[in-house]
């Protein structure tokens, strides 16, 4: 069972649109979505920790992204 807020018809149309794009266009969309989601995650972290510096927010994003693996040595 798939959890989605997209109807099967809309998903089929979206798939066809992506299929017609060049590899470069699909890669651009992927990068844009990645940047958007990273920004959303950082906004949530900032809302939860308004006292944190930009570095602390970025570090928390790394921690969340790579759990359960520890952050690389040398990151404060």
C-alpha positions in Angstrom: 0.0 0.0 0.0 1.4 3.4 -1.1 0.9 6.5 1.0 0.4 9.4 -1.3 -1.6 12.6 -1.6 -1.4 12.3 -5.4 -4.1 10.6 -7.4 -3.1 7.8 -9.7 -4.1 10.0 -12.7 -2.0 12.9 -11.5 1.0 10.6 -10.8 0.7 9.2 -14.3 0.8 12.7 -15.8 3.7 13.7 -13.6 5.6 10.6 -14.6 5.0 11.4 -18.3 6.3 14.9 -17.8 9.5 13.6 -16.2 9.9 11.0 -18.9 9.8 13.7 -21.6 12.5 15.8 -19.8 16.1 15.6 -20.6 18.5 14.1 -18.0 19.8 17.6 -17.4 16.2 18.9 -16.7 15.4 16.0 -14.3 18.7 16.6 -12.5 17.9 20.3 -12.1 14.4 19.4 -10.7 16.1 17.0 -8.2 18.5 19.7 -7.1 15.8 22.3 -6.7 13.7 19.9 -4.6 16.7 19.0 -2.5 17.4 22.7 -1.9 13.7 23.3 -1.1 13.5 20.5 1.4 16.8 21.4 3.1 15.5 25.0 3.5 12.3 23.6 5.0 14.2 21.4 7.4 16.4 24.3 8.5 13.4 26.5 9.0 11.9 23.9 11.3 15.1 23.6 13.3 15.4 27.4 13.6 11.8 27.6 14.8 12.5 24.9 17.5 15.8 26.5 18.5 15.7 30.3 17.8 18.7 30.9 20.0 21.0 28.7 17.8 23.5 30.2 15.4 23.5 29.3 11.7 26.3 26.8 12.3 24.4 25.0 15.0 21.3 24.8 12.7 23.4 23.4 9.9 25.1 20.9 12.3 21.7 19.7 13.5 20.6 19.2 9.9 23.7 17.1 9.3 22.9 15.1 12.5 19.3 14.5 11.5 20.3 13.6 7.9 23.0 11.0 8.8 21.5 9.3 11.9 22.2 6.8 13.2 25.8 7.3 11.9 27.8 9.8 14.1 29.0 13.1 12.6 32.6 13.0 11.3 35.3 13.6 13.8 36.4 17.3 14.0 32.9 18.8 13.8 32.3 20.6 17.1 
